[in-house]
Amino acid sequence: MKLYPSVLSFFENGESAKRNLRVLFKLLFILIFLMAAYSVIFHFLMILEGNDYSWITGIYWTLTVMTTLGFGDITFHTDLGRTFSIVVLLTGVVFLLILLPFTFIKFFYAPLIEAESRKRAPKELPSGTKNHVILTAFDAVTAALIGRLKNHHYQYVLIVDDLRRALELYDAGIRVAVGDLDDPETYRKMRIDQALLVVATNPDEINTNIAFTVRELNEQVPIITTADSPYSVDILEMAGSTRVLQLHDMLGGSLATWTIGGDCRSTIISRFDELILAEFPVMGTPLVGKTLAECGARENFGVSVVGIWERGQFSIPNAGHIIGNNSVLVLAASSENLAAFDKIYSFYHVCNLTDSPVLIIGGGRVGQTIADRFRKRKMSYLIIEKNPRRVQEGEDFVIGDAADIRTLQKAWIEKAPAALLTTHDDATNIYLTKYLRSLRPDMQILSRANMERNVSTLHRAGADFVMSYASLGATAVFNFLRKEDTLMLAEGLNVFRLKAPDSLVGKNLAQSRIREMTGCSVVAIRVNDIMAINPDPRAPIHEKMELVLIGSYEGEKKFLEWARA
């Protein structure tokens, strides 16, 4: 029933639709005329055979013959009558079984489907649409970004140039609109003058075209584009991009940072005024095997452990939580306190470095970025690559398949402190993670994931740290949208802030049960531009208070739903 308004509008406004309706009505008129004529002829032919039937019976006989039902209760006994029956039967076959269905489908059912398709995948947004995000491609990054936009109630629209693809995405729950990416009229119809952000994750050449086109219409709207080639960055910026994301380089940098011995200090992941949130891998430090109470981070350095990340599982720790070798501590502190912590514990990372090379499996963009970072830190590494063309001259490399034990032996697998899996195929990374973990249970294994859904599988296979290409891009875009200085955390972990929900006003942090209900932890509160790090759990929550929380993406979603309930 909901389709009727759009269908009626289609027929009222389209000239071709009105013309089709006229053809349909003509066909129906001819059909009714023939039925009436056949009923009259039937009546007189039956009188010639000595039978007298009513006019209603004549209509009844005509319908049964034309529709090929042929009940047989009324028949002719002469050749003339039977010939007439054949004519009526053939007319019915042609009109009712061929012409009428074809005409109905073409002139009524097809417009009905077309009207519904236009409703599901429009070419123009409503005139009142504003503060929305315009996406120009659907890929792993934008799929992850759409999830975050939905959770935080941001409006968005995805431009698709193919109607069939647009309808598939609509059925998958994506808000889509049909249009050409290089047509300025498309962006006018997408209300570019009222848009909050444009995100282009297409190939570099298309992104350049999009940036130019959008800038012709709106000089102010922020544009984020991705760049596959480092040579495209300047071109995209000249075309009008506000920010260009080199996701392969960002991904490689993150994996290099997390490699044992990497930066030899905690990694700052977020800044909120004087509050700093950082992640610190404890592998090789005296913290391994201690409880949080025994490590004395708060007492000795003024640093609070607000979370522990361990092979894909984030938890809010208590004082008795035992720190494992693969644990990553999430720290909250001021810059001075964090520097004091690093001064002591980064020393152990340095001491645990060995002369054995770290293995980089895959010599593509991500692998090359990691190698560049290691060269700057004077860390020894070996690239394992099947394709010798990918290996730059003068680099340390082993040509071969990492799934071949002979190749791994050439790369000194028995002594390597860590291995980084950088191939673009998740199935390959999962297989190699399991294989390497079976060979070296003590080795640190870091892996790239292209799809978010494979992150947990890589952790189960034995990866100590996983960084998703999709999450990296989505987080970078979303943090730009929120104007937050938050870098990429361990995969699946997020820092977010929001105004105190009305349901929590008047309660204190202990009474709020935020940890129990959502798995998130309040790391700071802000009132009147004053930031309180690691707030007192007895502190009351005020109406104008802003909460800074940390938790998994699932925990963030639970908190948002719980706070709105």
C-alpha positions as CSV (number, residue, x, y, z in Angstrom):
1,M,0.0,0.0,0.0
2,K,2.9,2.3,0.7
3,L,3.8,2.2,-3.0
4,Y,0.6,3.8,-4.3
5,P,1.6,7.5,-3.8
6,S,4.9,7.0,-5.6
7,V,3.2,5.0,-8.4
8,L,0.4,7.6,-8.8
9,S,3.0,10.4,-8.9
10,F,4.9,8.4,-11.6
11,F,1.8,8.2,-13.8
12,E,0.7,11.8,-13.2
13,N,4.1,13.4,-14.0
14,G,5.5,11.1,-16.8
15,E,4.3,11.7,-20.4
16,S,5.4,8.2,-21.4
17,A,3.4,6.7,-18.5
18,K,0.3,8.6,-19.6
19,R,0.8,7.3,-23.1
20,N,1.1,3.8,-21.9
21,L,-2.0,4.1,-19.8
22,R,-3.9,5.2,-22.9
23,V,-2.7,2.1,-24.8
24,L,-3.8,-0.1,-21.9
25,F,-7.2,1.4,-21.7
26,K,-7.7,1.0,-25.5
27,L,-6.8,-2.7,-25.2
28,L,-9.3,-3.2,-22.3
29,F,-12.0,-1.4,-24.3
30,I,-11.4,-3.7,-27.3
31,L,-11.5,-6.7,-25.1
32,I,-14.8,-5.6,-23.4
33,F,-16.3,-4.8,-26.8
34,L,-15.4,-8.3,-28.2
35,M,-16.8,-10.0,-25.1
36,A,-20.1,-8.1,-25.5
37,A,-20.2,-8.9,-29.2
38,Y,-19.5,-12.6,-28.6
39,S,-22.2,-12.8,-26.0
40,V,-24.8,-11.4,-28.4
41,I,-23.7,-13.7,-31.2
42,F,-23.9,-16.6,-28.8
43,H,-27.5,-15.7,-27.9
44,F,-28.6,-15.7,-31.6
45,L,-26.7,-18.9,-32.6
46,M,-28.2,-20.8,-29.7
47,I,-31.7,-19.7,-30.9
48,L,-30.9,-21.1,-34.3
49,E,-30.0,-24.4,-32.6
50,G,-33.3,-24.4,-30.7
51,N,-32.0,-23.3,-27.4
52,D,-33.0,-20.2,-25.5
53,Y,-30.5,-18.9,-23.0
54,S,-30.5,-15.7,-21.0
55,W,-28.1,-12.8,-21.7
56,I,-26.2,-13.5,-18.5
57,T,-25.6,-17.1,-19.7
58,G,-24.1,-15.7,-22.9
59,I,-21.6,-13.6,-20.9
60,Y,-20.9,-16.6,-18.8
61,W,-20.2,-18.9,-21.8
62,T,-18.0,-16.2,-23.4
63,L,-15.8,-15.9,-20.4
64,T,-15.4,-19.6,-19.9
65,V,-14.3,-20.1,-23.5
66,M,-12.0,-17.0,-23.7
67,T,-10.3,-17.9,-20.5
68,T,-9.9,-21.5,-21.7
69,L,-11.7,-22.8,-18.7
70,G,-14.3,-24.6,-20.9
71,F,-16.6,-26.1,-18.3
72,G,-18.5,-27.9,-21.1
73,D,-22.0,-27.4,-19.5
74,I,-23.1,-25.3,-22.5
75,T,-22.0,-26.4,-26.1
76,F,-22.9,-25.9,-29.7
77,H,-24.0,-28.9,-31.8
78,T,-23.7,-27.4,-35.2
79,D,-20.5,-26.7,-37.3
80,L,-21.4,-23.0,-37.3
81,G,-21.6,-22.9,-33.5
82,R,-18.3,-24.8,-33.1
83,T,-16.6,-22.5,-35.6
84,F,-17.7,-19.6,-33.6
85,S,-16.4,-21.3,-30.4
86,I,-13.0,-21.7,-32.1
87,V,-12.9,-18.0,-32.9
88,V,-13.8,-17.0,-29.3
89,L,-11.2,-19.4,-27.9
90,L,-8.4,-18.1,-30.2
91,T,-9.4,-14.5,-29.4
92,G,-9.2,-15.3,-25.7
93,V,-5.8,-16.9,-26.0
94,V,-4.4,-13.9,-27.9
95,F,-5.9,-11.2,-25.7
96,L,-6.0,-12.8,-22.2
97,L,-2.9,-15.0,-22.3
98,I,-0.6,-12.9,-24.4
99,L,-1.6,-9.2,-25.0
100,L,-3.1,-8.4,-21.7
101,P,-0.4,-9.9,-19.4
102,F,2.3,-8.3,-21.6
103,T,0.6,-4.9,-21.5
104,F,-0.1,-5.1,-17.8
105,I,3.6,-5.9,-17.0
106,K,4.9,-3.2,-19.4
107,F,2.5,-0.4,-18.6
108,F,1.6,-1.0,-15.0
109,Y,3.9,-3.5,-13.1
110,A,7.2,-2.2,-14.6
111,P,6.3,1.4,-13.7
112,L,5.4,0.2,-10.2
113,I,8.8,-1.4,-9.8
114,E,10.5,1.6,-11.3
115,A,8.7,3.9,-8.9
116,E,9.7,1.8,-5.9
117,S,13.3,1.6,-7.1
118,R,13.5,5.4,-7.4
119,K,12.1,5.6,-3.9
120,R,14.7,3.2,-2.5
121,A,17.6,4.8,-4.5
122,P,16.7,8.4,-5.2
123,K,18.7,10.8,-7.4
124,E,18.1,13.7,-5.0
125,L,18.0,14.2,-1.2
126,P,15.1,16.1,0.4
127,S,15.6,19.8,0.4
128,G,15.9,20.0,4.2
129,T,18.8,17.6,4.4
130,K,21.8,19.1,6.2
131,N,24.9,18.2,8.3
132,H,25.3,14.9,6.5
133,V,28.3,13.0,5.3
134,I,28.6,12.2,1.6
135,L,30.4,9.0,0.7
136,T,31.5,8.2,-2.9
137,A,32.5,4.6,-2.7
138,F,31.5,1.5,-0.7
139,D,34.5,-0.5,0.4
140,A,35.9,-1.9,3.6
141,V,36.8,1.5,5.0
142,T,33.4,3.1,4.3
143,A,31.5,0.0,5.5
144,A,33.3,0.4,8.9
145,L,32.7,4.2,8.9
146,I,29.0,3.8,8.2
147,G,28.7,1.7,11.4
148,R,30.3,4.4,13.4
149,L,28.1,7.1,11.8
150,K,25.0,5.1,12.6
151,N,26.0,4.5,16.2
152,H,26.5,8.3,16.7
153,H,23.4,9.3,14.7
154,Y,25.2,11.1,11.9
155,Q,23.3,11.3,8.6
156,Y,25.1,10.1,5.6
157,V,24.4,9.1,1.9
158,L,26.4,6.9,-0.4
159,I,26.5,7.9,-4.1
160,V,26.4,4.9,-6.4
161,D,26.4,5.2,-10.2
162,D,24.7,1.9,-10.9
163,L,21.0,1.5,-10.0
164,R,21.2,-2.3,-9.6
165,R,24.2,-2.0,-7.2
166,A,22.4,0.8,-5.4
167,L,19.4,-1.4,-4.8
168,E,21.6,-4.2,-3.5
169,L,23.2,-1.8,-1.0
170,Y,19.8,-0.4,0.0
171,D,18.6,-3.9,0.8
172,A,21.7,-4.4,2.9
173,G,20.7,-1.4,5.0
174,I,22.8,1.4,3.4
175,R,21.3,4.8,2.6
176,V,22.1,5.3,-1.1
177,A,21.5,7.7,-3.9
178,V,22.1,7.3,-7.6
179,G,24.3,9.7,-9.5
180,D,27.6,10.1,-11.5
181,L,30.6,11.0,-9.4
182,D,32.0,13.4,-12.0
183,D,28.7,15.3,-12.5
184,P,28.4,18.6,-10.5
185,E,24.6,18.2,-10.6
186,T,24.9,15.0,-8.6
187,Y,26.4,16.9,-5.7
188,R,23.9,19.7,-6.0
189,K,21.2,17.1,-5.6
190,M,23.1,15.6,-2.6
191,R,22.8,19.1,-0.9
192,I,26.6,19.7,-1.0
193,D,26.0,23.2,0.3
194,Q,24.6,21.8,3.6
195,A,27.0,18.8,3.8
196,L,29.2,18.2,6.9
197,L,31.9,16.2,5.1
198,V,32.8,14.5,1.8
199,V,34.7,11.2,2.0
200,A,36.3,9.9,-1.2
201,T,38.0,6.4,-1.0
202,N,38.0,5.7,-4.8
203,P,41.2,5.3,-6.9
204,D,43.4,8.4,-6.9
205,E,42.4,9.7,-10.3
206,I,38.7,9.5,-9.4
207,N,39.3,11.1,-6.0
208,T,41.0,14.0,-7.8
209,N,38.0,14.5,-10.1
210,I,35.7,14.4,-7.1
211,A,37.7,17.0,-5.1
212,F,37.7,19.4,-8.1
213,T,34.0,18.9,-8.7
214,V,33.0,19.5,-5.1
215,R,35.3,22.5,-4.8
216,E,33.5,24.1,-7.7
217,L,30.3,24.0,-5.7
218,N,31.5,24.5,-2.1
219,E,34.7,26.0,-1.0
220,Q,34.2,25.3,2.6
221,V,33.0,21.7,3.0
222,P,35.9,19.4,4.3
223,I,37.0,16.7,1.9
224,I,38.8,13.6,3.0
225,T,40.4,11.5,0.3
226,T,42.6,8.4,0.3
227,A,45.8,8.1,-1.7
228,D,47.2,4.8,-3.0
229,S,50.3,6.4,-4.4
230,P,52.5,8.8,-2.4
231,Y,52.8,10.9,-5.6
232,S,49.1,11.6,-5.5
233,V,49.1,13.4,-2.2
234,D,50.2,16.8,-3.6
235,I,47.8,16.5,-6.5
236,L,44.8,15.7,-4.3
237,E,45.7,18.6,-2.0
238,M,45.9,21.0,-5.0
239,A,42.5,19.6,-6.2
240,G,40.9,20.7,-2.9
241,S,41.3,17.8,-0.5
242,T,41.3,19.0,3.1
243,R,43.1,15.9,4.3
244,V,44.7,13.0,2.3
245,L,45.0,9.7,4.1
246,Q,47.8,7.3,3.1
247,L,46.3,4.3,4.8
248,H,49.0,1.9,3.7
249,D,51.6,4.1,5.3
250,M,49.5,4.6,8.4
251,L,49.0,0.9,8.7
252,G,52.7,0.1,8.3
253,G,53.6,2.7,10.8
254,S,51.2,1.3,13.4
255,L,52.5,-2.2,12.9
256,A,56.1,-1.0,13.2
257,T,55.3,0.9,16.3
258,W,53.9,-2.2,18.0
259,T,56.8,-4.4,17.1
260,I,58.9,-5.4,20.1
261,G,61.5,-2.7,20.6
262,G,59.6,-0.5,18.2
263,D,59.6,3.1,19.6
264,C,60.9,1.8,23.0
265,R,58.3,3.7,24.8
266,S,54.5,4.0,25.3
267,T,52.5,5.0,22.3
268,I,50.3,8.1,22.7
269,I,46.9,7.3,21.3
270,S,44.8,10.3,22.4
271,R,45.1,13.8,23.9
272,F,42.3,15.6,25.7
273,D,43.9,18.8,26.9
274,E,46.3,17.8,29.6
275,L,45.0,14.2,29.6
276,I,47.1,11.7,27.7
277,L,46.1,8.2,26.9
278,A,48.8,5.8,25.8
279,E,49.3,2.1,25.2
280,F,52.4,0.2,26.5
281,P,53.3,-3.4,25.6
282,V,54.8,-5.1,28.6
283,M,56.6,-7.9,26.8
284,G,60.2,-8.1,28.1
285,T,59.6,-5.8,31.1
286,P,59.5,-6.6,34.9
287,L,55.8,-5.9,34.9
288,V,55.1,-9.3,33.4
289,G,53.7,-11.7,36.1
290,K,52.8,-8.9,38.5
291,T,49.3,-7.7,39.6
292,L,48.3,-4.2,38.9
293,A,48.6,-3.5,42.6
294,E,52.1,-4.8,42.6
295,C,53.3,-2.8,39.6
296,G,52.7,0.5,41.5
297,A,52.1,2.6,38.4
298,R,49.8,5.1,40.2
299,E,51.9,5.3,43.4
300,N,55.3,5.6,41.7
301,F,54.5,7.5,38.6
302,G,51.0,9.0,38.9
303,V,50.0,6.8,35.9
304,S,46.7,4.9,36.0
305,V,46.1,1.6,34.1
306,V,42.6,2.1,32.8
307,G,42.5,-1.0,30.6
308,I,44.3,-4.1,29.5
309,W,44.4,-5.3,25.9
310,E,45.3,-8.9,25.4
311,R,45.1,-10.6,22.0
312,G,41.9,-9.0,20.9
313,Q,40.2,-8.9,24.3
314,F,39.9,-5.6,26.1
315,S,39.1,-5.6,29.8
316,I,38.8,-3.1,32.6
317,P,41.2,-4.4,35.2
318,N,41.1,-4.6,39.0
319,A,43.9,-4.5,41.4
320,G,44.4,-8.2,41.4
321,H,44.6,-8.5,37.6
322,I,47.8,-10.4,36.6
323,I,49.8,-8.8,33.8
324,G,50.7,-11.3,31.1
325,N,53.5,-11.4,28.6
326,N,51.2,-10.4,25.7
327,S,49.4,-7.7,27.7
328,V,49.1,-4.1,26.4
329,L,48.5,-1.6,29.2
330,V,46.2,1.4,28.4
331,L,47.6,4.2,30.5
332,A,46.0,7.6,31.5
333,A,48.4,10.3,32.7
334,S,49.7,13.8,32.2
335,S,52.7,14.2,29.9
336,E,55.1,14.5,32.8
337,N,53.9,11.4,34.6
338,L,54.0,9.4,31.3
339,A,57.6,10.5,30.6
340,A,58.6,9.3,34.1
341,F,57.0,5.9,33.4
342,D,58.7,5.6,30.0
343,K,62.1,6.6,31.5
344,I,62.1,3.4,33.6
345,Y,60.3,0.8,31.5
346,S,61.4,1.7,27.9
347,F,64.9,0.8,29.2
348,Y,63.8,-2.9,29.3
349,H,62.6,-2.8,25.7
350,V,66.0,-1.6,24.6
351,C,67.8,-4.2,26.6
352,N,65.6,-7.0,25.1
353,L,66.4,-6.1,21.5
354,T,68.5,-8.7,19.8
355,D,70.7,-8.7,16.7
356,S,68.4,-11.2,15.0
357,P,66.2,-9.6,12.3
358,V,62.5,-9.0,12.6
359,L,60.7,-10.8,9.7
360,I,58.5,-8.7,7.4
361,I,56.3,-11.1,5.3
362,G,55.2,-9.2,2.2
363,G,57.1,-6.5,0.4
364,G,54.2,-4.3,-0.7
365,R,53.4,-0.8,0.4
366,V,52.8,-1.8,4.0
367,G,55.9,-3.9,4.2
368,Q,58.1,-1.2,2.7
369,T,56.7,1.3,5.2
370,I,57.6,-0.9,8.1
371,A,61.1,-1.5,6.6
372,D,61.6,2.3,6.3
373,R,60.6,2.7,10.0
374,F,63.0,0.0,11.1
375,R,65.9,1.5,9.1
376,K,65.4,4.8,10.9
377,R,65.6,3.0,14.2
378,K,68.5,0.9,13.1
379,M,66.6,-2.3,13.7
380,S,67.6,-5.4,11.8
381,Y,64.9,-6.9,9.5
382,L,64.4,-9.3,6.6
383,I,61.6,-9.0,4.0
384,I,60.2,-12.3,2.8
385,E,58.6,-11.8,-0.6
386,K,57.5,-14.2,-3.4
387,N,57.9,-11.6,-6.2
388,P,61.5,-10.3,-6.6
389,R,60.3,-7.3,-8.5
390,R,58.8,-5.9,-5.3
391,V,62.1,-5.9,-3.4
392,Q,64.1,-2.7,-3.8
393,E,67.8,-3.0,-4.5
394,G,70.0,-3.0,-1.5
395,E,67.4,-4.1,1.0
396,D,67.7,-7.2,3.2
397,F,65.3,-9.8,1.8
398,V,64.6,-13.5,1.2
399,I,62.8,-14.5,-1.9
400,G,60.4,-17.3,-1.4
401,D,57.1,-18.5,0.1
402,A,56.7,-17.9,3.9
403,A,54.7,-21.0,4.1
404,D,57.8,-23.0,3.0
405,I,59.9,-24.0,6.0
406,R,63.1,-23.7,3.9
407,T,62.3,-20.1,3.2
408,L,61.8,-19.4,6.9
409,Q,65.0,-21.2,7.8
410,K,66.9,-18.9,5.4
411,A,65.3,-15.9,7.3
412,W,66.5,-17.3,10.7
413,I,63.0,-18.1,11.9
414,E,64.4,-19.8,15.0
415,K,65.9,-16.6,16.3
416,A,63.6,-13.8,15.0
417,P,62.0,-11.9,17.9
418,A,59.0,-10.9,15.8
419,A,57.2,-11.4,12.5
420,L,54.9,-9.0,10.8
421,L,52.3,-10.3,8.2
422,T,51.5,-7.6,5.7
423,T,49.9,-9.4,2.8
424,H,46.6,-8.0,1.5
425,D,44.9,-11.4,1.7
426,D,43.3,-12.1,5.1
427,A,43.2,-15.9,4.5
428,T,46.9,-16.0,3.8
429,N,47.6,-13.9,7.0
430,I,45.5,-16.3,9.1
431,Y,47.2,-19.3,7.7
432,L,50.7,-17.9,8.2
433,T,49.8,-16.7,11.7
434,K,48.8,-20.3,12.7
435,Y,51.9,-21.7,11.0
436,L,54.3,-19.3,12.6
437,R,52.7,-19.7,16.1
438,S,53.2,-23.5,15.8
439,L,56.8,-23.0,14.9
440,R,57.6,-20.3,17.5
441,P,55.2,-20.1,20.5
442,D,57.4,-17.4,22.0
443,M,57.6,-15.1,19.0
444,Q,55.7,-11.8,18.7
445,I,53.3,-12.0,15.7
446,L,51.7,-8.9,14.3
447,S,49.3,-9.0,11.4
448,R,47.4,-6.8,9.0
449,A,43.7,-7.5,8.5
450,N,41.8,-6.0,5.5
451,M,38.3,-6.8,6.8
452,E,37.1,-6.1,10.4
453,R,35.4,-9.5,10.6
454,N,38.8,-11.3,10.3
455,V,40.4,-9.5,13.3
456,S,39.1,-12.0,15.9
457,T,40.1,-14.9,13.7
458,L,43.6,-13.7,13.5
459,H,43.8,-13.3,17.3
460,R,42.5,-16.9,17.7
461,A,45.1,-18.1,15.2
462,G,47.8,-16.7,17.6
463,A,48.4,-13.0,16.6
464,D,49.5,-10.8,19.4
465,F,48.4,-7.6,17.6
466,V,46.1,-7.1,14.7
467,M,45.6,-3.8,12.8
468,S,42.7,-3.6,10.4
469,Y,42.9,-1.5,7.2
470,A,39.2,-0.9,7.4
471,S,39.2,0.3,11.1
472,L,42.3,2.4,10.5
473,G,40.6,4.4,7.7
474,A,37.2,4.6,9.4
475,T,38.8,5.8,12.7
476,A,40.9,8.4,11.0
477,V,37.8,9.8,9.1
478,F,35.5,9.7,12.2
479,N,38.0,11.4,14.4
480,F,38.4,14.1,11.8
481,L,34.6,14.5,11.8
482,R,34.5,14.7,15.6
483,K,37.6,17.0,15.6
484,E,39.4,14.7,18.1
485,D,43.1,14.2,18.3
486,T,42.9,10.5,18.6
487,L,45.3,8.2,16.8
488,M,44.7,4.5,16.0
489,L,44.4,2.3,19.1
490,A,44.8,-1.4,19.3
491,E,42.3,-2.9,16.9
492,G,38.8,-2.7,18.3
493,L,39.6,-0.2,21.0
494,N,38.2,3.3,21.1
495,V,38.3,6.5,23.1
496,F,35.3,8.7,23.0
497,R,33.7,11.6,24.8
498,L,30.2,12.9,25.2
499,K,28.0,15.0,27.4
500,A,26.8,13.3,30.5
501,P,23.5,11.5,29.7
502,D,20.4,12.7,31.6
503,S,19.9,9.2,33.1
504,L,23.3,9.5,35.0
505,V,22.9,13.1,36.2
506,G,22.8,13.2,40.0
507,K,24.6,9.8,40.4
508,N,28.3,9.3,41.1
509,L,30.6,7.2,39.0
510,A,30.3,4.3,41.4
511,Q,26.5,4.3,41.3
512,S,26.4,4.7,37.5
513,R,27.5,1.1,36.9
514,I,29.0,2.1,33.6
515,R,31.7,-0.6,33.8
516,E,29.2,-3.4,34.6
517,M,26.7,-2.4,32.0
518,T,28.9,-1.5,29.1
519,G,32.5,-2.6,29.7
520,C,33.7,1.0,29.3
521,S,35.7,3.0,31.8
522,V,35.5,6.7,32.6
523,V,39.1,7.9,32.4
524,A,38.5,11.6,32.9
525,I,35.7,14.2,33.4
526,R,35.6,17.8,32.3
527,V,33.6,20.6,33.9
528,N,34.0,24.2,32.9
529,D,37.2,23.6,30.9
530,I,38.8,21.8,33.9
531,M,39.9,18.3,33.2
532,A,40.1,15.8,36.0
533,I,42.2,12.7,35.2
534,N,41.2,9.4,36.8
535,P,38.3,11.0,38.7
536,D,37.1,10.0,42.1
537,P,34.4,7.3,41.8
538,R,32.4,9.2,44.4
539,A,32.3,12.4,42.3
540,P,28.8,13.3,41.3
541,I,27.8,13.5,37.7
542,H,26.6,17.0,36.7
543,E,24.4,18.1,33.9
544,K,27.2,20.1,32.1
545,M,29.8,17.5,32.7
546,E,31.6,15.8,29.8
547,L,32.8,12.2,30.1
548,V,35.9,10.8,28.5
549,L,35.6,7.0,28.2
550,I,37.6,4.1,26.8
551,G,36.3,0.7,25.7
552,S,35.8,-1.6,22.8
553,Y,33.7,-0.6,19.8
554,E,31.0,-3.0,21.1
555,G,31.3,-1.4,24.5
556,E,30.9,2.1,23.0
557,K,27.8,0.9,21.1
558,K,26.3,-0.5,24.4
559,F,27.1,2.7,26.2
560,L,25.3,4.8,23.6
561,E,22.3,2.6,23.6
562,W,22.2,2.3,27.4
563,A,22.6,6.1,27.9
564,R,19.7,6.8,25.5
565,A,17.4,4.2,27.1
